[in-house]
Amino acid sequence: MKQTKVIAIANQKGGVGKTTTCFNLGAALALEHAKSVLLVDLDPQANLSDYLGYGSDDGFPTMTHLITEVATRNTINSDAVKHAIRKHNKIEHLSYIPADINLANAETAMSMTLSRETILKRILTAEVISEYDYVIIDCLPSLGILLINALTAANELIIPVQTQKFSMDGLTALTSLVEQIRATINSNLNKTVILPTMADNTVVSKSALRVLSESYAADLSSVVVHKSVEAAKSSETGKALCRTKSKLGEEYIKLAAEFERGVF
C-alpha cells in the first residue's frame, strides 16, 4: 500500500487563491509527473467543484452526502465513498469528490456527532485513498469544524497568503490551531507550507513578502505565485494553468516539482 500525501489547503481569509492552488497543484502533479491525485471539495461554496466541471447533481454522492451519512449513522462503507469519486474528463490521473451548498447544513449536523473532528478521516480511509499519490483538500475560509476535520485528516498543510495589506491578519490564529491539533489529535500533521500568492511589483506586496520571510522563514515556500488574469481565465474555462504558456502556470509546475522532490 503506497504512502499517500494528504494535503489541506487552508486560510480563514477568502480570496487568497486556495481553490486555484488546489486545482492547479493537483493538475500539475497529474500532468507533469503522472501522479494519481484526488481533489476533495470541503467548501459549501463549491468553487473547486465548478472549476472541475461538476455543474449539477449527477445522481452520485457528494461530500455533503458522505459527511451527513457519518454524522447521522456514525459509520460509512468505503464502497459508498468510492462511489462519490469522479474522474476528471480532461485530465488523466485526476479525480475528485465534489461539494454543494448543502454542505453548510451537514456542518451543522456534525456539531452533535461523537468525535466530530474525525469525520473526514473516517471517510478518507486508507482503503479509499491508497490508490492515490496525493489527496488535496480545498477548505472553506473558516476556523470551524470542517477545517478542523481537514487538519485532522491531513499530514501536510498549505496556507496561501495574499501578499497585500492585512493579508496576514489571522495567520497567527490559524497556525495556533494547527499546533493544537498537532499536539492533541493529529501528530501526523508534519509540515506547514506558507505559499505567497497574488504577488506583484508594488511596495505593499514586497513589504508583505519581507514580513513573511522574517516571521515564517522555516515554512515559507520558495515558490511565489504572482497576480495574473490567467487565474480567472483558468477558473472560467476549467483549463489547468500548467497547460498554458503563462508565468502562473510555470509557478504551479515548480510548486508541484518541489512537492515531488520532497522539498516540503
Stockholm file with secondary structure:
# STOCKHOLM 1.0

chainA/1-264         MKQTKVIAIANQKGGVGKTTTCFNLGAALALEHAKSVLLVDLDPQANLSDYLGYGSDDGFPTMTHLITEVATRNTINSDAVKHAIRKHNKIEHLSYIPADINLANAETAMSMTLSRETILKRILTAEVISEYDYVIIDCLPSLGILLINALTAANELIIPVQTQKFSMDGLTALTSLVEQIRATINSNLNKTVILPTMADNTVVSKSALRVLSESYAADLSSVVVHKSVEAAKSSETGKALCRTKSKLGEEYIKLAAEFERGVF
#=GR chainA/1-264 SS CCCCEEEEECCSSSSSSHHHHHHHHHHHHHHHHCCCEEEEEECTTCHHHHHTTCCSCCSSCCHHHHHHHHHHHSCCCHHHHHHTCEECSSSTTEEEECCCTTHHHHHHHHTTSTTGGGHHHHHSCHHHHTTCSEEEEEECSSSSHHHHHHHHHCSEEEEEEESSTTTTTTHHHHHHHHHHHHHHTCTTCCEEEEEEESBCSSHHHHHHHHHHHHHSTTTBCSCCCBCCHHHHHHHHHCCCGGGSSSHHHHHHHHHHHHHHTTCC
#=GC SS_cons         CCCCEEEEECCSSSSSSHHHHHHHHHHHHHHHHCCCEEEEEECTTCHHHHHTTCCSCCSSCCHHHHHHHHHHHSCCCHHHHHHTCEECSSSTTEEEECCCTTHHHHHHHHTTSTTGGGHHHHHSCHHHHTTCSEEEEEECSSSSHHHHHHHHHCSEEEEEEESSTTTTTTHHHHHHHHHHHHHHTCTTCCEEEEEEESBCSSHHHHHHHHHHHHHSTTTBCSCCCBCCHHHHHHHHHCCCGGGSSSHHHHHHHHHHHHHHTTCC
//
